[in-house]
């Protein structure tokens, strides 16, 4: 699903595994959160501003352009603007 979303939905997904235990007991979930909270928040703060963001507008009219292809030199993955 991650590959599909990256290629077709301009969405980059990640999976974070916080422990070696696939199904920790409910009683341990709060401690897992406490153990990883600061690292997770630091990660989010770091990556939230990476990537393509903004509006694609017509240079003359200023109207929004739907489905415009955005090409960045040196990156082999184009981004398509939404609505």
Residue pairs with C-beta under 8 A, 6 or more apart in sequence:
1 13
2 13
2 14
2 15
5 11
5 12
5 13
6 12
6 13
6 77
7 77
10 52
10 79
10 80
10 82
12 51
16 40
18 32
18 35
18 36
19 32
21 28
24 32
52 70
52 72
52 79
55 64
56 64
56 65
56 68
56 70
56 81
57 63
57 64
57 65
58 64
58 65
64 83
65 81
66 81
66 82
66 83
67 80
67 81
67 82
68 80
68 81
69 78
69 79
69 80
69 81
70 78
70 79
70 80
70 81
71 78
72 78
72 79
